């Protein structure tokens, strides 16, 4: 029989070389821990991802380590956030959800009683995840403990108000989901022209009211909810002005320096180093899948490392240049061809800067070793940012859309680049191709104790194949023997990192890429140490995993009940 850990207990788990997962006994204790960590602002901590029973701490290994952080966390005073200082939001709801009657039956009350108590309860955003703007709201009425639907819907309408486990939530966008729908709201949960863009951030107090008035109240003020659903919030006017300036700058850049996409390959995206720091709003960092390659390309042309470039996947890419400039390609190997207007053909090498003239056509041939190519152009790609980043997040739908044929991509004036062009070539890395075997070092944890010793041995001894069901969200792996679990069911939702090996019930792991879900409920057995190399693994590559030293030993906490999983 498994016992529940005491409310004041702390259990530490290694999540990667730069992530520490701290587990508490229940949601209230976890929210208190998150509040204490935010107030403490511990040296070296770069981000906090709260979840149902855990807080994932991201840290800079150059400034601190897991042992120092664990000791600091043990010394914190864990107190609840003062409710009178919390941001307050009131949401109007039309209580006509498809599952309202079923929820009433499950709770042994009438539908009217469900509505009455949903409005009477005080809800607080415990954590965010699943999608930008989606908050997991915990209430003070013990009535609400609702099982998820046995068969998730393939599409839940935007604005749906729902229940699952001890939580209520509002879908900020249309998506699949298994929560029980009790109503709908016109409030806009996610709006980049609002500060902050997410209406629900951890700690926010939320009250629900019967729809009838056309306002959404925030912290004592109100704003009419017209087409946007939520407007007039502090910072919205400034954000709109910034967007107009960005658009004007983009147009000016495109007129003098640009790249016209004649052939985009399988996938052509605009990427920079991502948008860390927005986990509280349910937004993952995303960014270039192979950061080593992008930063090398930017260095070669004299850009800041944070400048946006193009990330191509798979097949050949063909671009036509407007204006003179300097470019460099890095990452996956393959031919590079520059064809001038007069027919002159040049073949620059991978990993070195080369000149571009007005009218040149630049072709990046099909990848030969590796799968992702990066193109940096002096000045950097000019595109409207989302949360201070030009990165395309394919899962969240944030940032610029995939670049299609016929699109013209603006380039900032090359004279704005902060550094001189670097003439030192970057040596191509030894990247794999389909059929070859690659060995990746992994750090076990945070949930290797959810697997038998035989399961861990299978992970480390068996050969795994990268399947064609792979993208920037994750690489699906296939092995002859699935990983054997020591525990059944799923975890309460908890933070996940890029490079994590998450294991669904079929025992075949998924290697998380940069666009992975911020939180998830399937156990993570280990994390890959070299995520840049993982980003260059094409379908058909064989993988073997080997362990690296763990920063801290993993404890085996008591098994917690299932509350939610990877989807809303």
Buried (B, 14 or more C-beta within 10 A) or exposed (E): EEEEBEEEBBBBBBBBBBBBBBBBBBBBBBBBBBBBBBEBEBEBBBBBBBBBBBBBBBBEEEEBBBEBBBEBBEEBEBEEBEEEEBBBBBBBBBBEBBBBEBBBEBBEBEBEEBBBBBEEBBBBBBBBBBBBBBBBBBBEEEBBBBEBBEEBBEEBEBBBBBBBBBBBBBBBBEBEBBBBBBBBBBBBBBBBBBEBBBBBBBBBBBBBBEBEEEBBBBBEEBBEBEEBBBBBBEEBEEBEEBBEEBEEBBEBBBEBBBBBBBEBBBBBBBBBBBBBBBBBBBBBBBBBBBBBBBBBBBBBBBBBBBBBBBBBBBBBBBBBBBBBBBBBBBBBBBBBBBBBEEEEEBEBEBBBBBBBBBBBBBBBBBBEBBBBBBBBBBBBBBBBBBBEBBBBBBBBBBBBEBBEEEBEBBBBBBEEBEEEBBEEEBEBBEBBBBEEEBEBBBBBBBBBBBBBEEBBBBBBEBEBBBBEEBBBBBBBBBBEBBBBBBBEBBBBBBBBBBBBBBBBEEBBBBBBBBBBBBBBBBBBBBBBBBBBBBBBBBBBBBBBBEBBEBBBEBBEBEBBEBBBBBBB
